[in-house]
């Protein structure tokens, strides 16, 4: 999940940042998107790189109130910034599920359980 900085706090700025993140997605994020697009029922409407509050979630389904994060090694789930992000999302009613990049890339289609925040 990415924090939207001061220059991106406007709705337009967040949209531009989300587009950049979609264009520059990691191999693991592209793999998850392929699986979601091919296997999730259309009525759930998963989106990728979605602005939610001051953050941009990797994948979100607003109808199911679910956020799926695909994290690289730079994400420490116990770090204050990650805890803050998860708290904000849960206060907004979202359930957050996280997968490590290596889990995604090693399990195609995704078979891992992930780790829930």
Secondary structure in CASP SS format (residue, H / E / C, confidence):
PFRMAT SS
TARGET T0000
AUTHOR 0000-0000-0000
METHOD secondary structure of the structure
MODEL  1
X C 1.00
X E 1.00
X E 1.00
X C 1.00
X C 1.00
X H 1.00
X H 1.00
X H 1.00
X C 1.00
X C 1.00
X H 1.00
X H 1.00
X H 1.00
X H 1.00
X H 1.00
X H 1.00
X H 1.00
X H 1.00
X H 1.00
X H 1.00
X H 1.00
X H 1.00
X H 1.00
X C 1.00
X C 1.00
X C 1.00
X H 1.00
X H 1.00
X H 1.00
X H 1.00
X H 1.00
X H 1.00
X H 1.00
X H 1.00
X H 1.00
X H 1.00
X H 1.00
X H 1.00
X H 1.00
X C 1.00
X C 1.00
X H 1.00
X H 1.00
X H 1.00
X C 1.00
X C 1.00
X E 1.00
X E 1.00
X E 1.00
X E 1.00
X E 1.00
X E 1.00
X C 1.00
X C 1.00
X E 1.00
X E 1.00
X E 1.00
X E 1.00
X E 1.00
X E 1.00
X E 1.00
X C 1.00
X C 1.00
X C 1.00
X C 1.00
X E 1.00
X E 1.00
X E 1.00
X E 1.00
X E 1.00
X E 1.00
X C 1.00
X C 1.00
X C 1.00
X C 1.00
X C 1.00
X C 1.00
X C 1.00
X C 1.00
X H 1.00
X H 1.00
X H 1.00
X H 1.00
X H 1.00
X H 1.00
X H 1.00
X H 1.00
X H 1.00
X H 1.00
X H 1.00
X H 1.00
X C 1.00
X C 1.00
X C 1.00
X E 1.00
X E 1.00
X E 1.00
X E 1.00
X E 1.00
X E 1.00
X H 1.00
X H 1.00
X H 1.00
X H 1.00
X H 1.00
X H 1.00
X C 1.00
X C 1.00
X C 1.00
X C 1.00
X C 1.00
X C 1.00
X C 1.00
X C 1.00
X E 1.00
X E 1.00
X C 1.00
END
